[in-house]
């Protein structure tokens, strides 16, 4: 590494608080490659050079050790501001409340325009915004009512003939401790805009204030509420899917399993984006990518200990869905894993287990990307391809 370049980059990041990385990616490709450094190759995969540049810059930022949930949440929110990009235009974004396991939860409904985009896809294997959240015309503030209130969101989302009736109930990542509706707002807007389906993001209760299985029970209650109120939300009850990234993917997997076990309405699709699936076992990818690739081993342990302070709960499928004894009868699955992710191996293992149990699954491996890439879709290169593949699948599946 060049100490002089590091000094210049560090000064630039210090001076710019938001969208700090956006101007960097406007530089010529050759300059960005030089700044990124020599290619990083691990386990037969080569890290995307655009991501490598971002990671180098992240390493220049002041490093903070997670001490408490409040400071960790602030740090995560600040990181999410570095490269949010321009939020996609939507027909409407509405804050509302939904039913949780023990009262009302905040939520946000994203209603897209009905548009079509050209498909595109990376390697696949198939088997059996920073602007205000309610910035569109006619958007309403949070509403509360018995059992949750859709706040008449469908009235602001009239559909043209042939428009999608699908709805994705989405749970944000952040280790069950950090993350919220705002940290994932740009991602949710992009999924809704590019897939053409509605998205309902749920602000489930987080640890350590509400340890496991609180988040899981909130997720189950919110999903069933969405099915019950699908028509109010402008969706078809038979086309309500569940999904999330990282710990949110964990919650989505738990919802799908528990809907089978509890005889609740099944999701039309479960979308698991580099999910956390096992809070007990440690697999080789945890060692290969233990540091330097966004999610570290120290992060994993810190999040796990906050979410499940009682180790006796960790083998339970309510927090470790990979450990479920019976995986038959689950809804179709779209599962992504990333080549530079410490959670890669458990995601790959779950994909194989779902297939072996006879479930329909589309498992997409993004070999050049790290954990957390969904929130980096404005970075040039394969992050955008990954996003496009996801939204293409949602569009074709939830019509």
N, C-alpha and C positions, 0 to 999 in steps of 0.2 A: 504494500500500500504506500501511497505517496503522502507523507505528512503534510505537505503544503496543500494538496488538494483536500485532505481531511479537514484542515483548518478553515479553508474557504467554505466547504460544505457545512461545517458546524456553525459558522457565523451566519450563513444564509438561513439555516433552520431556526436559529435563535431569533433572528429578526422577523421571521414570518410565522405567525401563530396558526393561521388556518390556510388550507390549500397550499401548504408549504412545498409539497412535492410536485404539484401540478406544473409549475414552470420548468422544472427539471426535465420532464418528459417531452417538452417542446424542443429540447436540444437535438441536434443531428444524431442519428443512430450511432455513428462512429464515436462521437464524444461520449455518449451514454455507455457504450461498451468499455471504453477506456476507464471511465469512472467506476464501473462495476468491478473491474479487476478480472483476474483469470477465472475461467469457468470452474464451477464447483460440481464435481461428479461424485456421487455416493450410491452404492448398491446398484450400479448399472444405469442410473438416471443422471441427467444433467439439469441443474437448476435453471429455470428460465432467467436469462440475463437481465430482463427488466425487473424481475423480483429480486434478483441478486443486488441490483443497484439500490432498490428500496431498503433491503436488509442492511446494506452497508451504511446507509444514511441513518437508519433506526439505531444502529450500534453507536452512532456518534452522539445521539441524544443522551441526556443525563439518565443513568440507570437508577431505577427505584426498586427497592425490595418491598414486596407486598407485606405490609404490617397489619393493616386493618381494612375492612370492606370499604369504608368511606373513601379512603385515599386511593384504593385500587380502582374504584368506580370512576373517580375523577380522572385518574391517569388513563383509563381505557377510553373515556369520552374524548380526552384530548388527542389520543392517538387516532381516533376515528375522524378527527377534523383535518388530518394532514393531507388526505387526498380524497375528498368526497366526490369531487367532480360536480357537474351541473345536474340537479335532480331532474329526472325525466318528467315531461308534462303528462298530467293525468286529468281525467274528467272531473274527479272529485276525490278529496281525502277527508275523512270524517272521524273525529274522536268519539268514542262511545264507551259503554260499559257492557261487560258480559258476565255470565255466572261463573264464579270460581267454586272451589270446594267448600269455602266458608265465608261467602259474601261476594261482593262485586269486585271485578278486576277492570283496570283500564285496558282499552283496546283501540286499535286504529284500523279503519276500513279504507282500502285503496281501490278506487274504481277507475279502470282504464278506458281510454277511447278504444273503439273497435277497429284495430288496424291489423294488417298482415305484414309479416316480414319474411325475407328469404331464409330458408333453413341453412344450417351449417353445423358440423359436428366433428369432435375429436375422436380418438379411438374408443370404441365401445364393445361390450360383450353382452349379448342378450340371451336370456333363458326364460321353459314353461314360465335524500337531499338535505341539505342543510337549511333550506328555507322553512318557513313555518309549517307545522304539520297540517293545518287546515287552511291551505292557501288558495284552494280552488273556489270558484264562485258558488255560493250557496252552502258551503261547508258549515257544519254546526259544531259547537263545543261538546264537551263530555256530557252525557246524560245518564241519569241513574233511575232505575225503576225496579220493581220486584222482579227477580229473575234475570235482570240485565235488560238493557234497552238498546235496540238497534237505531234509535233516534231517526227513524224514517230515512235511512241512507239510500234505499232503493230509489226514492223519488229524485235523487240527484244523479242517477245513473241509468237513465233510459237507454235501452239498447236498440241499435239498428238491426234490421232483419239479419239473422244468421250470427248474431253476436254470441260469445261464449256465455254459458250459464255455470261455468265452473267456479269454485271458491277454494283457495288454499288457506287453511288455518295455520299460521306460522308462529313458531317459538324461537326467539332470538338466542344466540350463543352468548358465552361469557362465563362458563364454568359454574352456572347456577348462582353466581355471586355478583358478577358485574354485567354490564349490558342492559339496555332498556329499549323502549320504543324509538328513542331518538338516535341511539348509536346505530341502529339498523334501518333507519328511515329511508336513506338513499337506496339501500339494497332492496327493500320491500317495494319502493316505487319502481325500481328497474325491473323487478320480477313481474309486477303487475303490468307495466307498460309494454314489456317485450313479449310477454306470453299472451296478453289479451284477456287474462282471467282476473277475477277479483281476489284480493288478498286481505285476510283479517289477521293482524299482528296482535298478540296477546301479551300483556304485561303481567306475567305470573309472579307470585311472591318468591323472593330470593333468600338464599342463605347468606349469613348465618342467622339472621332474624327468624327465618322460617326454614329449618333444616328439612331434609328428606324425611318422608316422601311428599312434603307439601307441594313442591313445584309439579310433581307428577300428578297429584290429585287435582291441582288447579288445571293442568293441561287436559286431563280427561273430562272434567266438568265443562271447560270452555269449548272443547270440541263438540261434545254432545249438545251444548247450548246452540252452537252454530248450525248443527244439523236441524235442530228443532226450529230455528229461526231463519233457515236458509231462504225461504221465499221472501221474508222481510228484507233480507240482505241482497235480494236480486239474483239468487242462485237456485240451482236445482238441488234438492236434498240428496239426490243420488250421485251428485258430482262434487261433494265436499271432500277435499283431500286434507291431509295433515303433513306438516313438514317443519324443518328447522335445521340450523347449522350448529355443529359441535355439540354443546350441551343441549341446545334446542333440538338437534337431531336425536339425542338420547330421549328427550321427552316425547318426540313424535313416534319413535319406535315403541316406547312404553304405551302410548295411547293406542297404537294399533294392536298390540298384544292384549291389553286390558279390555279393549272393546270385544275381542273374541272371548276372553275368559268371563266377562261380566254380561255377556249377551247384549251388548250395546250396538247401535248402528255402526257398521264398518266404514272406515274411510274408503273413498274411491281409489286412493293412491296414497302411499306414504313416501315422502321425499326426505331422504336422510343425507345431508351434506356433511361429509367427513365427521360422522357422529362419534361420540364417546359411548362405548357400549359395555365396557367391563371395568368395574371399579376394584377388581381384585387382582387379576393376573397381569403380569408384565411381559410384553412380547418384544422381539428383537428391534422393531422400529422405535421403541421407546429409548433404546440405547443409541441407535444410529443417529437420531435427530433430537438428542436430549437438550441441545442448546444451540441457539443461533438461527432458528427457523420459526420465529414468532411464538409458538407455543413450546415452552420448555418443560423439562421434567419437574423442576421446582414448581412451576405453575400448576401442573397436573396434580401434584401432591397437595398443594395449598388449596386448590379448589375442592378436591375430594374430601379433605379433612373438614372443610367448612360445610359442605353439603351433607356429608354423612359422618358426623362426629362419633356416632356409634358404629364401630367396625362390624358389629354383628349384622347390620342391615345391608352391607355392601354386596353379599352374594345374592340378595333377593332380586328377582327380575324387575321389580318396581324401580330399581335404580341401575341394575346391570342386565339389560334385556338380552345380551348375548348368552346369559346363563339360564335362560328359560328352557325347561325340559321338553316342551312341545311347541314347535313353530309351525304346525300345520294350520291351514285355513286363514292365513294372513292376507291382507289386500296386496295388490300389485305394488312393487317397490321400485323406486328410483334411488340408487345409492351411489354416492361418489366417494372416492378415496383419492388422496394426493400422495405423490411419490416422496415428498420431503416432509411428511407429517408423522409425528410420533404415534398418532392414533391409526396410522395406515393399516397395520396388520390386523387389528381387531375389526376394522371395517371390512377388510378382505375376507376375514374368517366369517363374519356375519353374512356376507353375500353368499359364500359357499353353503352355509348352514340353511339359509332361506331357500336356496336352489335345491338342496338335498331334501328338504321337507316338501317339495312340490309346489312352491310358490313361484309366481311369475315375477322375474326380477330383471331390471336393467342396471347393470353395474358398470359405472364409468370410471376408469382410472385416468387421472391427470398426472402423468409421471413427472412433469417438470415443475409442479406447483407445491407450495407448502400449505400447512393448515392456515385457515383464515382467508384464503384467496377470494372467497365470494364477496367479501367487503372491499376487495381491491380491483373490482372489475374495470375501473377507469385507468388502471395501469395497462399500457399497450401489451399486446402479445397474447399468450395463451390464457390469461385470466378472462379475457373477453370471449375467447372460444368456449371456455367452460361455461360461462354465463349463457351464451347463446344456445349451447346444447341443452342446458336445463330448461330454458324457456321454450324451446322448440318442443321438448317432450311434454311439458305442461300443456301447451297449446293443442297438441295432437291427442293427448289423453283425456283432457277435461272439456271436450266439446259437447 
